[in-house]
């Protein structure tokens, strides 16, 4: 879950839906297999040298597709990287097709992040810290684990290897300093 929540647009419930639908990520040797499983990829008709592509296949897990579309809308709203890409795509192909393309791209990012257990290339460490603080507070996860919220955030940032990139962050009008020991 820690690796998923670093991706813009993915919160606790969306992440859990995605993880439940995907199961073991190692079942998918390539990102394209995961896209085919979820269904947001384009249909392809091929015969000899002639290749035609069509609408999305819609085969696969409907709840996974719904979670990805919802995540894509949030990512487009709050992430510079995804909003720029959405603006470019929506001018060319329209908003609905553009958001589906963003959802597909987010799914590919999910595959890379989960298989390699690494940081997303377009990750924003301060935004990730805020997301982890919300995760620990709103869902009482830190309390349930017997930890303070900042310790919980510190552990997650360290797991991603970005603790040193977040000297401080601000949530609910308060400054937090995850590098400082409590």
C-alpha positions as CSV (number, residue, x, y, z in Angstrom):
1,X,0.0,0.0,0.0
2,X,2.9,2.4,0.8
3,X,4.1,2.1,-2.8
4,X,0.7,2.7,-4.3
5,X,-0.2,5.7,-2.1
6,X,2.8,7.7,-3.5
7,X,1.0,7.8,-6.9
8,X,-1.2,10.9,-7.3
9,X,-4.9,10.2,-7.2
10,X,-4.6,6.9,-5.2
11,X,-5.9,7.0,-1.7
12,X,-6.5,4.3,0.8
13,X,-9.8,2.9,-0.6
14,X,-8.8,3.2,-4.2
15,X,-5.5,1.6,-3.4
16,X,-7.1,-1.3,-1.6
17,X,-9.5,-1.8,-4.5
18,X,-6.6,-1.9,-6.9
19,X,-4.5,-4.3,-4.8
20,X,-7.5,-6.6,-4.3
21,X,-8.3,-6.7,-8.0
22,X,-4.7,-7.2,-9.1
23,X,-3.6,-9.7,-6.5
24,X,0.0,-10.8,-6.9
25,X,1.6,-8.3,-9.3
26,X,4.1,-11.0,-10.4
27,X,1.3,-12.8,-12.2
28,X,1.8,-10.1,-14.9
29,X,5.2,-10.4,-16.6
30,X,4.7,-7.1,-18.5
31,X,2.6,-4.0,-17.9
32,X,0.7,-4.7,-21.1
33,X,-0.6,-7.9,-19.5
34,X,-1.9,-6.0,-16.6
35,X,-3.6,-3.5,-18.9
36,X,-5.2,-6.3,-20.8
37,X,-6.4,-7.8,-17.5
38,X,-7.9,-4.5,-16.4
39,X,-9.5,-3.6,-19.7
40,X,-8.6,0.0,-20.4
41,X,-6.4,-0.9,-23.4
42,X,-7.6,-0.4,-27.0
43,X,-9.1,-3.3,-29.0
44,X,-6.8,-4.4,-31.9
45,X,-7.9,-6.1,-35.1
46,X,-5.1,-7.3,-37.2
47,X,-4.9,-9.3,-40.4
48,X,-1.6,-9.5,-42.2
49,X,-0.2,-6.0,-42.6
50,X,-3.5,-4.3,-41.7
51,X,-3.9,-3.2,-38.1
52,X,-7.0,-1.4,-36.7
53,X,-7.5,-0.1,-33.2
54,X,-10.8,0.7,-31.6
55,X,-12.5,1.6,-28.4
56,X,-11.3,0.2,-25.0
57,X,-11.9,-3.5,-24.7
58,X,-13.9,-3.2,-21.4
59,X,-12.9,-6.8,-20.7
60,X,-11.5,-7.5,-17.3
61,X,-12.2,-6.2,-13.9
62,X,-14.9,-3.5,-13.9
63,X,-14.1,-2.4,-10.3
64,X,-10.4,-2.0,-11.2
65,X,-11.3,0.1,-14.2
66,X,-13.6,2.3,-12.1
67,X,-10.9,2.8,-9.5
68,X,-8.4,3.7,-12.2
69,X,-10.7,6.3,-13.8
70,X,-11.5,7.8,-10.4
71,X,-7.8,8.0,-9.6
72,X,-7.1,9.5,-13.0
73,X,-9.6,12.4,-12.3
74,X,-8.0,13.1,-9.0
75,X,-4.5,12.9,-10.4
76,X,-5.4,15.3,-13.2
77,X,-6.8,17.7,-10.7
78,X,-3.9,17.7,-8.2
79,X,-0.7,16.7,-10.1
80,X,1.1,19.0,-12.5
81,X,2.5,16.0,-14.4
82,X,-0.9,14.4,-15.0
83,X,-2.7,17.7,-15.6
84,X,-0.3,18.7,-18.4
85,X,-0.6,15.3,-20.0
86,X,-4.4,15.5,-19.8
87,X,-4.5,19.0,-21.3
88,X,-2.4,17.8,-24.3
89,X,-4.5,14.6,-24.8
90,X,-7.9,16.2,-24.3
91,X,-7.3,18.8,-27.0
92,X,-6.5,16.0,-29.5
93,X,-9.0,13.2,-28.5
94,X,-11.5,14.7,-26.1
95,X,-11.8,14.6,-22.3
96,X,-13.3,11.1,-21.9
97,X,-10.8,9.3,-24.1
98,X,-8.0,11.4,-22.5
99,X,-9.0,10.4,-18.9
100,X,-9.1,6.7,-20.0
101,X,-5.6,7.1,-21.5
102,X,-4.4,8.7,-18.2
103,X,-6.0,5.8,-16.3
104,X,-4.1,3.3,-18.5
105,X,-0.9,5.2,-18.0
106,X,-1.4,5.2,-14.2
107,X,-1.9,1.4,-14.4
108,X,1.4,1.1,-16.2
109,X,3.0,3.2,-13.4
110,X,1.4,1.0,-10.8
111,X,2.9,-2.1,-12.5
112,X,6.4,-0.5,-12.5
113,X,6.1,0.7,-8.9
114,X,4.9,-2.6,-7.5
115,X,7.2,-4.9,-9.5
116,X,10.3,-2.9,-8.9
117,X,9.3,-1.6,-5.5
118,X,10.6,1.8,-6.3
119,X,9.6,5.5,-6.3
120,X,7.5,6.9,-9.1
121,X,9.5,9.1,-11.5
122,X,7.0,12.0,-11.2
123,X,6.6,11.6,-7.4
124,X,6.5,14.8,-5.3
125,X,8.0,13.9,-1.9
126,X,6.1,16.7,0.1
127,X,2.8,15.6,-1.4
128,X,3.6,12.0,-0.5
129,X,4.3,13.0,3.1
130,X,1.0,14.8,3.3
131,X,-0.8,11.8,1.9
132,X,0.8,9.5,4.5
133,X,-0.1,11.9,7.3
134,X,-3.7,11.9,6.1
135,X,-3.6,8.1,5.8
136,X,-2.3,7.8,9.4
137,X,-4.7,10.4,10.8
138,X,-8.0,9.9,9.0
139,X,-7.9,6.1,9.3
140,X,-6.2,5.9,12.7
141,X,-3.6,3.6,11.3
142,X,-0.7,5.0,13.3
143,X,-2.8,4.7,16.5
144,X,-3.8,1.2,15.7
145,X,-0.1,0.3,15.2
146,X,0.8,1.9,18.5
147,X,2.8,4.7,16.8
148,X,2.7,8.4,16.7
149,X,1.6,9.8,13.3
150,X,4.9,11.4,12.5
151,X,6.8,8.1,13.2
152,X,4.4,6.4,10.9
153,X,5.0,9.0,8.1
154,X,8.8,8.7,8.8
155,X,8.8,4.9,8.3
156,X,6.8,5.1,5.1
157,X,9.1,7.9,3.6
158,X,12.1,5.8,4.6
159,X,10.6,2.7,2.9
160,X,10.4,4.8,-0.3
161,X,13.9,6.2,0.2
162,X,12.8,9.8,0.2
163,X,12.9,10.7,3.9
164,X,15.9,13.0,3.3
165,X,13.9,14.9,0.6
166,X,11.2,16.0,3.1
167,X,12.8,18.3,5.7
168,X,9.3,19.6,6.6
169,X,5.7,19.6,5.3
170,X,2.5,21.4,6.3
171,X,-0.9,19.8,7.0
172,X,-3.9,21.4,8.6
173,X,-2.0,24.6,9.4
174,X,0.8,22.8,11.2
175,X,4.4,22.3,10.2
176,X,5.8,18.8,10.6
177,X,9.5,17.8,10.6
178,X,9.8,14.1,9.8
179,X,13.6,14.1,9.9
180,X,13.6,15.2,13.6
181,X,13.3,12.4,16.1
182,X,10.3,12.8,18.5
